[in-house]
Amino acid sequence: MNTPSPHEILGVSTTASFEEIKVAYRRAARATHPDLGGSEEAFKQVQQAYQVLSDRQSPDAFDRSFQAPGQAPRAGYAARPYDERLRTNTQQPKAQLPTEYVPPLDDASFTALDAARSQQRMHGEPRKRGLFAARSRLTREAVAINLLSKNLLTVLPAARLVTGLHAPGGGHYDHVVTAGYRMAVINTMMLPEGYYSYDGAVLRHGNKLTQPPVIQISGMQRAFMQMNVAAYTLVLAANGNHHEPVIEYRRNAEPSASASQNVVNAATLVRELKLFLGSGPSPNVVDREVLARLLGGMY
């Protein structure tokens, strides 16, 4: 008996776009998840098939992994309309071109941030807030840093990750990632593995309802008018599986503006950030002024 191919497992053609693969994965995950009457073995096959097909998007098809033709990114496009077109040539993707610094590293008149820190990809570390440390939060932040450093910063050379920021207007952000003129604000939470539906306000798991913490980014957008800011809630599973929990958006719940937050698992976060950050204008640029201001807001 022949082993089905990844395309056959997800039910897509060999010419399917990344967006079609992602939709098919969500459908197959819903059909095979043990919480919904499926089997653990079938669910793992779906996960593995999705991983294989996603990995094939990079590096040769890196651009094609960003979006389907004529389709805008899922989040963050209200502040700066997305009007770029999918490139079909074989040139190196803009996001993977040599990193450019604005102002240049040899600009002696710019003293807000030195060259060494400008070239550093990760800044900050998990640490307590106030008198008491929340161990679970510190653990989540450490997991997120490891996830992003291994799966995003290695793909987007100009991406910069800052951990531990004061939010404009009060509160904190776990992480902020920039590349070019796009910025992703990320907070984390942890839930048991399983299948969840999200209606834009609460996550539903059977009869249990969980409300993700609201991420306010309007102040961040006003503070960085040149940037396109999007919010993400990273939902981690205690078992460490990047594909868990499975989160299905209900109809009309997909984020459609920069003020809407994305609620995603680890695997989806990596792919969404590649899409959002990597397909923006000048994704190979490090804006040193923006980075300096972010580092000034660290606690």
Backbone hydrogen bonds in HBPLUS format (Angstrom, degrees):
<---DONOR---> <-ACCEPTOR-->    atom                        ^
c    i                          cat <-CA-CA->   ^        H-A-AA   ^      H-
h    n   atom  resd res      DA  || num        DHA   H-A  angle D-A-AA Bond
n    s   type  num  typ     dist DA aas  dist angle  dist       angle   num
A0008-GLU N   A0005-SER O   3.02 MM   3  5.11 115.6  2.45  98.5 114.1     1
A0009-ILE N   A0005-SER O   2.94 MM   4  6.26 155.8  1.99 156.5 163.8     2
A0010-LEU N   A0006-PRO O   3.14 MM   4  6.36 157.2  2.19 146.8 151.6     3
A0011-GLY N   A0007-HIS O   2.79 MM   4  5.78 120.5  2.14 135.3 152.1     4
A0012-VAL N   A0007-HIS O   2.97 MM   5  5.19 159.8  2.01 144.2 148.5     5
A0016-ALA N   A0013-SER O   3.17 MM   3  5.27 162.2  2.20 112.1 112.4     6
A0021-ILE N   A0017-SER O   2.96 MM   4  6.27 154.4  2.03 149.7 157.3     7
A0022-LYS N   A0018-PHE O   2.87 MM   4  6.11 156.3  1.92 150.1 156.4     8
A0023-VAL N   A0019-GLU O   3.03 MM   4  6.27 159.0  2.08 147.5 152.5     9
A0024-ALA N   A0020-GLU O   2.94 MM   4  6.09 160.0  1.98 145.6 151.7    10
A0025-TYR N   A0021-ILE O   2.83 MM   4  6.03 150.2  1.92 146.3 154.8    11
A0026-ARG N   A0022-LYS O   3.09 MM   4  6.36 162.2  2.13 148.3 151.9    12
A0027-ARG N   A0023-VAL O   3.06 MM   4  6.33 157.8  2.11 147.8 154.0    13
A0028-ALA N   A0024-ALA O   2.84 MM   4  6.06 162.5  1.87 151.3 156.2    14
A0029-ALA N   A0025-TYR O   2.72 MM   4  5.86 158.8  1.77 156.0 162.3    15
A0030-ARG N   A0026-ARG O   3.05 MM   4  6.17 153.7  2.12 140.9 147.4    16
A0031-ALA N   A0027-ARG O   3.10 MM   4  6.34 148.9  2.20 141.3 149.8    17
A0032-THR N   A0028-ALA O   2.98 MM   4  6.11 140.2  2.14 146.3 155.9    18
A0033-HIS N   A0029-ALA O   2.96 MM   4  5.61 129.5  2.22 142.8 150.7    19
A0036-LEU N   A0033-HIS O   2.89 MM   3  5.46 149.6  1.99 116.2 125.5    20
A0038-GLY N   A0033-HIS O   2.96 MM   5  4.85 154.5  2.03 134.5 126.7    21
A0037-GLY N   A0034-PRO O   3.30 MM   3  5.19 161.1  2.34 109.7 107.3    22
A0043-PHE N   A0039-SER O   3.02 MM   4  6.21 157.8  2.07 149.6 156.2    23
A0044-LYS N   A0040-GLU O   2.98 MM   4  6.17 153.8  2.05 145.5 152.0    24
A0045-GLN N   A0041-GLU O   3.04 MM   4  6.34 150.3  2.13 144.5 152.7    25
A0046-VAL N   A0042-ALA O   3.05 MM   4  6.35 153.0  2.12 146.2 152.9    26
A0047-GLN N   A0043-PHE O   2.99 MM   4  6.30 160.1  2.03 149.1 154.3    27
A0048-GLN N   A0044-LYS O   2.87 MM   4  6.09 164.1  1.89 152.3 156.3    28
A0049-ALA N   A0045-GLN O   2.89 MM   4  6.05 156.3  1.95 146.6 153.3    29
A0050-TYR N   A0046-VAL O   2.98 MM   4  6.18 161.6  2.01 151.4 156.1    30
A0051-GLN N   A0047-GLN O   2.95 MM   4  6.20 155.5  2.01 148.2 155.2    31
A0052-VAL N   A0048-GLN O   2.96 MM   4  6.17 161.8  1.99 150.1 154.4    32
A0053-LEU N   A0049-ALA O   3.01 MM   4  6.23 172.3  2.02 154.8 156.5    33
A0054-SER N   A0050-TYR O   2.89 MM   4  5.94 150.7  1.98 144.3 152.9    34
A0055-ASP N   A0051-GLN O   2.89 MM   4  6.01 158.9  1.93 148.7 154.3    35
A0056-ARG N   A0052-VAL O   3.13 MM   4  6.36 140.2  2.29 142.5 152.8    36
A0057-GLN N   A0054-SER O   3.00 MM   3  5.41 155.2  2.06 108.9 116.9    37
A0058-SER N   A0055-ASP O   3.15 MM   3  5.72 165.5  2.17 115.3 119.6    38
A0062-PHE N   A0059-PRO O   3.09 MM   3  4.86 156.0  2.15 115.7 111.6    39
A0064-ARG N   A0061-ALA O   2.97 MM   3  5.30 114.6  2.41 104.1 120.0    40
A0065-SER N   A0062-PHE O   3.15 MM   3  5.40 144.3  2.28 102.9 113.2    41
A0066-PHE N   A0063-ASP O   3.03 MM   3  5.66 166.2  2.05 119.4 123.8    42
A0071-GLN N   A0068-ALA O   3.08 MM   3  5.55 153.2  2.15 145.5 141.6    43
A0096-GLN N   A0093-PRO O   3.02 MM   3  5.51 150.9  2.11 112.8 121.2    44
A0097-LEU N   A0094-LYS O   3.17 MM   3  5.26 169.4  2.18 109.3 112.0    45
A0100-GLU N   A0284-ASN O   2.87 MM 184  6.17 163.3  1.90 155.3 160.2    46
A0286-VAL N   A0100-GLU O   2.79 MM 186  6.19 155.5  1.85 163.4 171.9    47
A0102-VAL N   A0286-VAL O   3.02 MM 184  6.23 165.5  2.04 158.0 156.8    48
A0288-ARG N   A0102-VAL O   2.78 MM 186  5.80 148.2  1.88 141.3 151.2    49
A0107-ASP N   A0104-PRO O   3.09 MM   3  5.39 161.5  2.13 116.5 117.8    50
A0110-PHE N   A0107-ASP O   3.22 MM   3  5.84 160.8  2.26 115.1 120.4    51
A0118-SER N   A0114-ASP O   3.08 MM   4  6.23 146.1  2.20 146.0 156.3    52
A0119-GLN N   A0115-ALA O   3.07 MM   4  6.27 144.2  2.20 147.1 154.9    53
A0161-LEU N   A0121-ARG O   2.84 MM  40  6.16 170.2  1.85 168.5 168.8    54
A0123-HIS N   A0161-LEU O   2.80 MM  38  6.14 147.0  1.91 158.9 169.6    55
A0163-THR N   A0123-HIS O   2.91 MM  40  6.24 156.3  1.97 149.0 156.3    56
A0137-ARG N   A0134-ALA O   3.03 MM   3  5.39 119.6  2.41 105.7 120.2    57
A0138-LEU N   A0134-ALA O   3.06 MM   4  6.39 163.4  2.09 159.1 164.0    58
A0139-THR N   A0135-ARG O   2.95 MM   4  6.15 154.5  2.01 150.3 157.2    59
A0140-ARG N   A0136-SER O   2.97 MM   4  6.21 160.5  2.00 146.1 151.3    60
A0141-GLU N   A0137-ARG O   2.88 MM   4  6.12 163.1  1.91 156.3 160.6    61
A0142-ALA N   A0138-LEU O   3.03 MM   4  6.20 155.8  2.09 142.9 149.2    62
A0143-VAL N   A0139-THR O   3.00 MM   4  6.27 157.0  2.05 151.7 157.8    63
A0144-ALA N   A0140-ARG O   2.92 MM   4  6.19 158.0  1.97 150.9 157.2    64
A0145-ILE N   A0141-GLU O   2.92 MM   4  6.15 158.2  1.97 151.1 156.5    65
A0146-ASN N   A0142-ALA O   3.09 MM   4  6.29 163.6  2.12 147.1 151.2    66
A0147-LEU N   A0143-VAL O   2.92 MM   4  6.13 158.7  1.96 149.4 155.7    67
A0148-LEU N   A0144-ALA O   2.92 MM   4  6.10 169.5  1.93 155.8 157.6    68
A0149-SER N   A0145-ILE O   2.88 MM   4  5.93 160.6  1.92 150.9 156.9    69
A0150-LYS N   A0146-ASN O   3.15 MM   4  6.14 155.8  2.21 143.7 149.1    70
A0151-ASN N   A0147-LEU O   3.04 MM   4  6.00 151.7  2.12 145.2 153.3    71
A0152-LEU N   A0148-LEU O   2.90 MM   4  4.99 147.2  2.01 132.4 136.7    72
A0153-LEU N   A0148-LEU O   2.99 MM   5  6.31 163.9  2.01 160.0 164.4    73
A0155-VAL N   A0152-LEU O   2.95 MM   3  5.22 145.1  2.07 106.4 117.2    74
A0156-LEU N   A0152-LEU O   2.92 MM   4  6.13 156.9  1.97 162.5 169.6    75
A0159-ALA N   A0156-LEU O   2.98 MM   3  5.42 163.6  2.01 119.6 125.0    76
A0160-ARG N   A0178-THR O   2.90 MM  18  5.35 148.7  2.00 145.4 154.7    77
A0178-THR N   A0160-ARG O   3.01 MM  18  5.35 154.9  2.08 144.2 151.7    78
A0162-VAL N   A0176-VAL O   2.84 MM  14  5.22 166.5  1.85 159.5 164.0    79
A0176-VAL N   A0162-VAL O   2.83 MM  14  5.22 146.2  1.95 149.9 159.9    80
A0164-GLY N   A0174-ASP O   2.94 MM  10  5.18 159.2  1.98 129.2 136.2    81
A0299-TYR N   A0164-GLY O   3.31 MM 135  6.11 148.1  2.42 127.8 135.2    82
A0165-LEU N   A0173-TYR O   3.17 MM   8  5.19 171.6  2.18 150.6 152.8    83
A0173-TYR N   A0165-LEU O   2.87 MM   8  5.19 156.9  1.93 145.9 151.2    84
A0166-HIS N   A0297-GLY O   2.97 MM 131  5.73 165.5  1.99 156.6 159.0    85
A0167-ALA N   A0171-GLY O   2.96 MM   4  5.21 175.5  1.97 120.5 122.0    86
A0170-GLY N   A0167-ALA O   2.92 MM   3  5.34 152.0  2.00 143.2 140.7    87
A0175-HIS N   A0186-ILE O   2.95 MM  11  5.04 150.4  2.04 155.7 158.6    88
A0186-ILE N   A0175-HIS O   2.83 MM  11  5.04 177.9  1.83 149.5 149.4    89
A0177-VAL N   A0184-ALA O   2.87 MM   7  5.15 159.3  1.91 147.7 154.6    90
A0184-ALA N   A0177-VAL O   2.77 MM   7  5.15 165.9  1.79 156.7 161.7    91
A0179-ALA N   A0182-ARG O   3.15 MM   3  5.69 153.2  2.22 153.7 157.6    92
A0182-ARG N   A0179-ALA O   3.20 MM   3  5.69 150.8  2.29 127.3 135.9    93
A0180-GLY N   A0285-VAL O   2.94 MM 105  4.56 140.6  2.09 164.5 156.8    94
A0228-ASN N   A0181-TYR O   2.96 MM  47  6.33 145.5  2.08 133.2 142.6    95
A0183-MET N   A0228-ASN O   2.90 MM  45  5.97 163.7  1.93 148.8 146.6    96
A0230-ALA N   A0183-MET O   2.93 MM  47  6.40 151.2  2.02 158.0 167.5    97
A0185-VAL N   A0230-ALA O   2.84 MM  45  6.19 166.8  1.86 165.0 169.1    98
A0232-TYR N   A0185-VAL O   2.81 MM  47  6.10 152.2  1.89 168.2 173.8    99
A0187-ASN N   A0232-TYR O   3.07 MM  45  6.56 156.3  2.13 160.0 167.0   100
A0234-LEU N   A0187-ASN O   2.82 MM  47  6.17 162.5  1.85 165.8 165.1   101
A0189-MET N   A0234-LEU O   2.93 MM  45  6.28 146.0  2.05 166.5 164.0   102
A0236-LEU N   A0189-MET O   2.86 MM  47  6.22 169.2  1.88 156.3 156.9   103
A0191-LEU N   A0236-LEU O   2.99 MM  45  6.35 155.2  2.05 167.8 175.3   104
A0246-VAL N   A0194-GLY O   2.90 MM  52  6.20 147.6  2.01 159.9 168.2   105
A0196-TYR N   A0246-VAL O   2.79 MM  50  6.03 162.5  1.82 167.3 173.4   106
A0248-GLU N   A0196-TYR O   2.85 MM  52  6.24 166.3  1.87 158.0 161.4   107
A0197-SER N   A0204-ARG O   2.99 MM   7  5.18 155.6  2.05 139.3 145.8   108
A0204-ARG N   A0197-SER O   2.76 MM   7  5.18 163.9  1.79 154.2 160.0   109
A0198-TYR N   A0248-GLU O   2.84 MM  50  6.07 154.2  1.91 151.6 154.2   110
A0250-ARG N   A0198-TYR O   2.85 MM  52  5.82 169.6  1.86 156.3 153.9   111
A0199-ASP N   A0202-VAL O   3.33 MM   3  6.01 158.8  2.38 156.0 159.0   112
A0203-LEU N   A0210-THR O   2.65 MM   7  5.04 175.4  1.65 157.6 158.6   113
A0210-THR N   A0203-LEU O   2.84 MM   7  5.04 154.8  1.90 146.3 154.2   114
A0205-HIS N   A0208-LYS O   2.86 MM   3  5.17 168.9  1.87 156.2 160.1   115
A0208-LYS N   A0205-HIS O   3.02 MM   3  5.17 160.3  2.06 128.0 126.9   116
A0221-GLN N   A0217-ILE O   2.86 MM   4  6.14 154.6  1.93 153.8 160.9   117
A0222-ARG N   A0218-SER O   3.00 MM   4  6.27 153.6  2.07 145.5 152.3   118
A0223-ALA N   A0219-GLY O   2.94 MM   4  6.11 148.3  2.04 141.6 150.6   119
A0224-PHE N   A0220-MET O   2.98 MM   4  6.14 139.6  2.15 143.3 153.2   120
A0227-MET N   A0224-PHE O   2.99 MM   3  5.51 160.8  2.02 116.7 123.0   121
A0262-ASN N   A0231-ALA O   2.90 MM  31  6.17 167.8  1.91 140.7 141.9   122
A0233-THR N   A0262-ASN O   2.63 MM  29  5.99 162.6  1.66 168.5 174.9   123
A0264-VAL N   A0233-THR O   3.01 MM  31  6.30 162.2  2.04 164.6 169.4   124
A0235-VAL N   A0264-VAL O   2.78 MM  29  5.87 171.0  1.79 160.2 162.2   125
A0240-GLY N   A0237-ALA O   3.05 MM   3  5.57 166.6  2.07 118.0 121.8   126
A0244-GLU N   A0241-ASN O   3.08 MM   3  5.39 164.9  2.11 113.9 118.0   127
A0267-ALA N   A0242-HIS O   2.92 MM  25  5.09 163.9  1.95 137.6 132.2   128
A0253-ALA N   A0250-ARG O   2.94 MM   3  5.41 145.4  2.06 143.9 141.6   129
A0260-SER N   A0257-ALA O   2.99 MM   3  5.44 160.5  2.03 114.4 120.7   130
A0269-LEU N   A0265-ASN O   2.90 MM   4  6.07 154.3  1.97 152.8 160.9   131
A0270-VAL N   A0266-ALA O   3.18 MM   4  6.45 165.2  2.21 154.3 155.6   132
A0271-ARG N   A0267-ALA O   3.34 MM   4  6.61 163.8  2.36 144.9 148.9   133
A0272-GLU N   A0268-THR O   2.78 MM   4  5.94 160.7  1.82 156.4 162.4   134
A0273-LEU N   A0269-LEU O   2.86 MM   4  5.99 158.5  1.90 155.6 160.8   135
A0274-LYS N   A0270-VAL O   3.04 MM   4  6.24 151.4  2.12 143.5 151.3   136
A0275-LEU N   A0271-ARG O   3.08 MM   4  6.28 155.1  2.15 142.6 149.2   137
A0276-PHE N   A0272-GLU O   2.79 MM   4  6.01 172.6  1.80 154.2 156.0   138
A0277-LEU N   A0273-LEU O   2.82 MM   4  5.53 154.6  1.89 140.4 147.7   139
A0278-GLY N   A0274-LYS O   2.97 MM   4  5.09 134.3  2.19 117.2 131.1   140
A0279-SER N   A0275-LEU O   3.30 MM   4  5.77 143.4  2.44 131.7 136.9   141
A0285-VAL N   A0282-SER O   3.16 MM   3  5.64 152.4  2.24 124.5 123.8   142
A0291-LEU N   A0287-ASP O   3.05 MM   4  6.34 165.8  2.07 154.5 158.7   143
A0292-ALA N   A0288-ARG O   2.90 MM   4  5.96 156.0  1.96 140.9 147.6   144
A0293-ARG N   A0289-GLU O   3.04 MM   4  6.27 157.5  2.09 147.1 152.6   145
A0294-LEU N   A0290-VAL O   2.96 MM   4  6.25 154.8  2.02 150.8 158.2   146
A0295-LEU N   A0291-LEU O   2.95 MM   4  6.19 162.4  1.98 152.8 157.1   147
A0296-GLY N   A0292-ALA O   3.01 MM   4  6.21 139.5  2.18 139.5 150.7   148
A0297-GLY N   A0294-LEU O   2.95 MM   3  5.18 147.5  2.06 103.8 114.0   149
A0298-MET N   A0295-LEU O   3.33 MM   3  5.37 168.5  2.34 105.6 107.6   150
